[in-house]
């Protein structure tokens, strides 16, 4: 099964890294850590649960949604 992926764009590298740092506490709190990819001003999270045969679980969706809410608070809505 393919992981649940979410990709985020920022103005620059520093903002991208600050976002990773900001949401890292969610991953630690849940003891559930996605694959994180950063290239310049983009961040991508790939969520899956290794203990569930690398499938996507409710916890993956919960964490992805929580990260999404934080991203939405950082970006101006049109």
Backbone torsions as a table, in degrees:
resi	resn	phi	psi	omega
1	UNK	NA	141.0	177.5
2	UNK	-76.5	147.2	178.4
3	UNK	-70.8	160.7	172.3
4	UNK	-79.3	119.6	-176.4
5	UNK	-114.4	144.5	174.1
6	UNK	-136.4	133.7	-178.5
7	UNK	-122.9	137.5	-176.2
8	UNK	-129.2	143.0	178.6
9	UNK	-116.5	146.5	-178.3
10	UNK	-134.0	172.7	-179.1
11	UNK	-71.9	-29.7	-176.8
12	UNK	-160.0	177.2	-178.2
13	UNK	-61.0	-42.7	-177.2
14	UNK	-62.3	-40.2	177.7
15	UNK	-66.0	-38.4	178.5
16	UNK	-62.6	-46.0	179.8
17	UNK	-66.6	-38.3	178.1
18	UNK	-62.9	-36.2	177.7
19	UNK	-65.5	-45.5	177.2
20	UNK	-57.2	-46.0	-180.0
21	UNK	-62.1	-39.1	-177.4
22	UNK	-66.9	-39.3	-176.8
23	UNK	-90.1	-8.5	-179.1
24	UNK	-57.7	-32.8	-179.3
25	UNK	-65.0	-30.0	176.5
26	UNK	-63.0	-47.1	-178.7
27	UNK	-63.6	-41.4	178.2
28	UNK	-66.0	-44.3	-180.0
29	UNK	-58.1	-41.1	-177.7
30	UNK	-88.8	-4.8	-175.9
31	UNK	50.4	47.8	-174.9
32	UNK	-147.8	113.4	-167.2
33	UNK	-121.3	119.5	179.2
34	UNK	-77.8	167.0	169.7
35	UNK	-76.0	128.5	-177.9
36	UNK	-114.3	127.6	176.0
37	UNK	-122.0	130.9	177.6
38	UNK	-127.1	128.9	171.6
39	UNK	-136.5	111.8	-176.5
40	UNK	48.9	-101.5	-173.5
41	UNK	-106.0	16.4	178.0
42	UNK	-121.1	147.6	177.2
43	UNK	-131.0	133.5	175.0
44	UNK	-127.1	133.5	175.0
45	UNK	-110.3	134.6	173.7
46	UNK	-116.4	112.8	-175.8
47	UNK	-99.1	133.6	173.5
48	UNK	-166.4	161.2	-176.7
49	UNK	-113.9	112.9	-177.4
50	UNK	-64.6	-35.5	-179.1
51	UNK	-73.0	-8.8	177.2
52	UNK	-112.9	38.8	177.8
53	UNK	59.7	39.6	179.0
54	UNK	59.1	28.8	177.2
55	UNK	-93.5	172.5	179.1
56	UNK	-93.9	126.9	-177.9
57	UNK	-113.2	174.7	176.2
58	UNK	-58.8	-36.1	178.7
59	UNK	-62.9	-39.4	176.7
60	UNK	-59.9	-45.8	178.5
61	UNK	-63.9	-42.3	179.8
62	UNK	-59.0	-48.3	-178.4
63	UNK	-67.3	-44.3	179.1
64	UNK	-58.7	-41.7	179.0
65	UNK	-66.7	-38.4	178.8
66	UNK	-65.4	-41.9	177.1
67	UNK	-63.7	-41.7	179.1
68	UNK	-59.4	-42.8	178.8
69	UNK	-60.5	-42.7	178.9
70	UNK	-64.0	-44.0	178.5
71	UNK	-58.9	-43.3	-178.8
72	UNK	-62.2	-31.5	178.3
73	UNK	-73.4	-19.4	-178.4
74	UNK	-90.6	-21.2	-174.2
75	UNK	-109.8	137.6	178.6
76	UNK	-65.5	136.2	178.7
77	UNK	-92.6	136.0	-179.5
78	UNK	-92.7	NA	NA
